[in-house]
């Protein structure tokens, strides 16, 4: 799934996709946002709007 249009995605689905991609394809959030050329803070803010916070030690949003 292409995350280029993440801003229009449902935040719960987005969280699930981002966590899966970090787990399966990337080492961390920074690698994911660099690969997809998306704004890290906008992604964090979008997920925060649904109550999710990035946990760097777990490498996932919860």
Backbone bond lengths (Angstrom), bond angles and torsions (degrees), N, CA, C in turn:
res aa  C-N    CA-C-N  psi(-1)  N-CA   C-N-CA  omega(-1)  CA-C   N-CA-C  phi
1 X - - - 1.454 - - 1.521 108.91 -
2 X 1.309 115.40 133.32 1.457 121.70 178.79 1.524 109.48 -82.42
3 X 1.308 116.15 126.43 1.456 120.79 -178.72 1.525 113.34 -91.21
4 X 1.316 117.71 7.50 1.462 120.82 -177.91 1.534 112.29 -58.88
5 X 1.323 116.90 -28.87 1.470 120.94 -178.38 1.528 110.92 -106.06
6 X 1.322 116.53 33.41 1.460 120.86 -175.35 1.528 112.80 -59.38
7 X 1.323 117.52 -29.33 1.470 120.55 -176.06 1.520 112.79 -64.11
8 X 1.325 117.79 -24.56 1.464 120.73 -179.81 1.533 112.50 -99.05
9 X 1.323 117.16 1.28 1.462 121.11 -177.79 1.528 111.80 -83.46
10 X 1.320 115.57 153.83 1.447 121.86 172.31 1.532 108.17 -62.46
11 X 1.341 118.36 128.57 1.464 120.13 -174.60 1.534 114.72 -61.80
12 X 1.314 117.92 -31.80 1.470 119.61 179.12 1.525 110.17 -70.07
13 X 1.316 116.51 -43.19 1.467 120.32 176.92 1.529 109.96 -65.29
14 X 1.318 116.26 -41.21 1.460 121.14 178.92 1.523 110.87 -60.14
15 X 1.322 117.51 -45.23 1.458 121.45 179.11 1.527 110.57 -59.22
16 X 1.293 116.50 -43.77 1.458 121.46 179.90 1.534 111.30 -62.10
17 X 1.322 115.94 -44.66 1.472 120.69 -179.31 1.520 110.73 -66.80
18 X 1.324 117.06 -45.63 1.467 120.89 -179.24 1.527 110.16 -61.67
19 X 1.322 117.66 -46.47 1.459 119.88 179.33 1.526 111.91 -61.60
20 X 1.330 116.51 -41.10 1.461 120.14 179.10 1.525 110.74 -63.81
21 X 1.331 116.64 -43.52 1.460 119.75 -178.69 1.531 111.79 -66.87
22 X 1.335 117.12 -39.01 1.466 119.23 177.26 1.531 109.26 -64.88
23 X 1.301 117.00 -42.81 1.466 120.96 179.88 1.532 112.10 -64.65
24 X 1.334 117.14 -43.27 1.466 121.00 -170.94 1.523 115.53 -96.52
25 X 1.342 118.20 -27.87 1.458 119.67 -170.29 1.526 115.19 -123.94
26 X 1.321 117.74 -22.45 1.464 120.64 -173.75 1.520 110.67 -129.67
27 X 1.316 116.50 158.12 1.461 121.49 178.98 1.524 112.33 -80.21
28 X 1.350 116.66 -27.56 1.456 120.27 -176.37 1.532 110.03 -165.95
29 X 1.314 115.85 179.07 1.466 121.68 -178.67 1.525 111.71 -63.35
30 X 1.311 117.20 -38.56 1.468 120.13 -179.05 1.522 112.30 -60.11
31 X 1.319 117.39 -41.22 1.470 120.62 178.04 1.524 111.03 -64.78
32 X 1.326 116.64 -40.21 1.463 120.57 -179.77 1.523 111.25 -63.11
33 X 1.343 117.72 -49.53 1.469 119.40 -177.74 1.524 111.58 -67.12
34 X 1.318 117.28 -32.55 1.467 120.17 177.14 1.529 110.20 -67.04
35 X 1.307 117.10 -44.97 1.469 121.59 -179.27 1.533 111.01 -60.58
36 X 1.328 116.51 -45.70 1.466 120.67 -177.85 1.522 113.33 -87.29
37 X 1.331 116.99 -2.74 1.460 122.67 179.92 1.532 111.02 52.83
38 X 1.330 114.41 52.75 1.457 119.96 177.66 1.526 109.28 -118.76
39 X 1.310 115.30 159.19 1.459 122.21 -178.18 1.527 109.49 -76.44
40 X 1.307 116.24 117.15 1.467 122.47 -176.73 1.532 111.18 -58.04
41 X 1.326 116.55 -47.40 1.461 119.67 -176.98 1.521 111.78 -66.78
42 X 1.321 118.29 -36.86 1.471 120.50 177.82 1.522 110.68 -64.25
43 X 1.330 116.24 -39.22 1.460 119.95 177.30 1.525 110.23 -64.62
44 X 1.315 117.10 -46.31 1.470 121.67 178.52 1.528 110.13 -60.25
45 X 1.330 117.16 -44.06 1.468 121.47 -179.78 1.530 111.49 -64.16
46 X 1.326 116.93 -41.57 1.472 121.07 179.00 1.522 110.05 -59.85
47 X 1.325 116.90 -45.70 1.456 120.07 -179.55 1.531 111.73 -72.82
48 X 1.316 116.95 -31.95 1.474 120.60 177.05 1.526 110.71 -65.52
49 X 1.316 116.96 -30.74 1.467 120.49 179.35 1.531 111.60 -62.83
50 X 1.327 116.68 -20.87 1.467 121.36 177.40 1.527 111.15 -104.21
51 X 1.330 116.47 8.24 1.459 120.13 176.14 1.515 115.42 92.60
52 X 1.328 117.58 8.78 1.463 120.57 -179.33 1.521 110.34 -96.20
53 X 1.315 115.35 139.59 1.462 121.76 179.28 1.525 108.89 -126.60
54 X 1.334 116.28 138.73 1.460 119.43 179.35 1.519 110.09 -73.63
55 X 1.311 115.83 129.61 1.463 123.33 177.78 1.522 108.15 -108.61
56 X 1.343 117.97 95.43 1.467 120.02 -175.13 1.519 114.21 -57.06
57 X 1.330 116.76 -37.36 1.461 119.25 -178.57 1.535 112.33 -67.06
58 X 1.326 116.95 -29.98 1.469 122.06 177.89 1.528 111.11 -94.15
59 X 1.326 116.57 -12.74 1.468 123.45 -177.21 1.525 111.55 56.69
60 X 1.345 115.34 47.34 1.449 119.82 177.47 1.530 110.80 -162.29
61 X 1.323 113.94 162.97 1.461 120.81 174.17 1.515 107.85 -89.55
62 X 1.313 115.72 139.06 1.475 121.34 176.40 1.504 109.62 -134.71
